[in-house]
Amino acid sequence: MKNLFLLLSVLFMTFISLSQGEGSVFTSTGRGVSTTFATDYQALGINPANLGWDKEFKGKTVAFGFLETGFSFDSKIINNPTVSEVRSIPLNFSFDSTKRYNDFTELSSDLQDGARLNADLRLFGVAITSERLGGFAFSVTERYSMNMNLSKDVADIMTFGFGAPYFDSLLVESNGNFSNVVNNPQNYDSLQQDTSARIVAGSSSNPKSIPEIFEGTSLKVSWIREFNFGYGVGIVNKEKFGLYIGVGVKYLQGMALLDVSSNGNSLNGFLSYSPSFSDPNNVGLFSVGNTRLRIPKAAGKGFGVDLGINLKLLKRIKVGFAVNDIGSITWSKNTYNVTTDSSLANFRVAGFYKDSNSISGNSGGATFDSILNSLVDIQQGSFERKVNLPTTMRLGVGIQLGKILEIGGEVIAPLNTNPGNFSSALYSFGGDLKLGPIVFSAGTVFQKNRQTRVPVGILLAPMSRTWELGISTRDIQSLIKRHDVDNPMFSTAFGFLRFRI
């Protein structure tokens, strides 16, 4: 049985061997601002009106590129003292076996804060720009997003299993005899080190319902393959004023979707995944069965639309507005409901502290799936579900200061809470310093209840900008002083095969 979380991450890491507002546009990642900066096919999914610009690169009417990649993972877990082998995060990570119960309390707290994984891979993109007709573009992109936050009870149970503070007593077996022991850190550590005793289960004398335990938990995963056709054109193109509009039409294939949440009274969830991962006898929220090394088949299909508008003022100022991902996907393959209506009085699964070398679904011992599957019911059904896309609104401003410096800012706001969307609005400021064939980028990204990020990047454009290649990160702080950052982010974006002719 393979782990979907691991599989999807490995897929993107193979190609590249906070949420991200610019996807795989490596030329924008280093400044954190893209609404008025992205050009040609890189404007798809950001602001299709930018396709109407015909004077951005004089004498070059065609742009194309391959395998442009963006990846980020941020979580307090990265700096957790109980976690070892940090370099393997987010694909997998193990725990320090020398730590004791109280040392793992911080892990539970970090799980409540959650984790966010985003990966975008533009397999191919091309754009053709005409002064009279405007700009046409097409791209194929894989988009993956995971956002996880756990309630205190769920985080405690993940960390300690039947030894979580929720359970006030432990059922212990010793030499064939069973007894109940008060559950506290001292007793739990003592029993774990006693080779003659075995903790069998934890019990609560005041049990809650599963929806109450999950209240505040949010598990959202989205993997979409996107075929995006875009067009942008200038409506007014005066010397000191320009008006441009654009539209992007997307055909979408859904590879995987997970959406689980609870309001305290009821727990609701939906799961659908590609038939390429199919194994109906082994289904979990993060593990979905056997896999083969091939491009997966779609579990859902749908359409989306991006709309954009741009103003150019006084030659040097750009103002852009766009609404992206208007539409939906209908999921019809391997569809499951995730529900429960029972209470939790007894629990027989150990947590990461006692019984895990890893969180991954095929590592053995306690994993995310083995614990979640003991708390919820996953029921397959022959039904379809239409799920709206993670619609966003973005507003950006850019100012050209001479020939070598361009600065700007933008806000990106989520218009719904569907999987793949931002948890809250992003505010970004940044710019480019253009020194001939070298472009240096830097900026700042703010988001509510998240670490302030400092993106940086470098772009090389030799041969009169015929070839572009570059690399950037969404947070340089996390790379140079990870242990001093409260909520570090592992991130990169790069491309080496982007051309203009």
Secondary structure, 3 states (H helix, E strand, C coil): CEEHHHHHHHHHHHHHCCCCCCCCCHHHHCCCCCCCCCCHHHHCCCCHHHHHCCCCCCCCCEEEEEEEEEEEEEEHHHHCCCEECHHHCCCCCEECCCCCHHHHHHHHHHHHHCEEEEEEEEEEEEEEEECCCEEEEEEEEEEEEEEEECCHHHHHHHHHECCCCCCCEEEEEECCEEEEEECCHHHHHHHHHCCCEEEEEEEEEEEEEHHHHHCCCEEEEEEEEEEEEEEEEEEEECCCEEEEEEEEEEEEEEEEEEEEEECCCCEEEEEEECHHHCCCCCCCCCEEECCCCCCCCCCEEEEEEEEEEEEEECCCEEEEEEEEEEEEEEECCCEEEEECCCEEEEECCECHHHHCCCCCCCCCCCCHHHHHCCCCEEEECCCCEEEECCCEEEEEEEEEECCCEEEEEEEEEECCCCCCCCCCCEEEEEEEEEECCEEEEEEEEEECCCCCECCEEEEECHHHHCEEEEEEECCHHHHHCHHHCCCCEEEEEEEEEEEEC
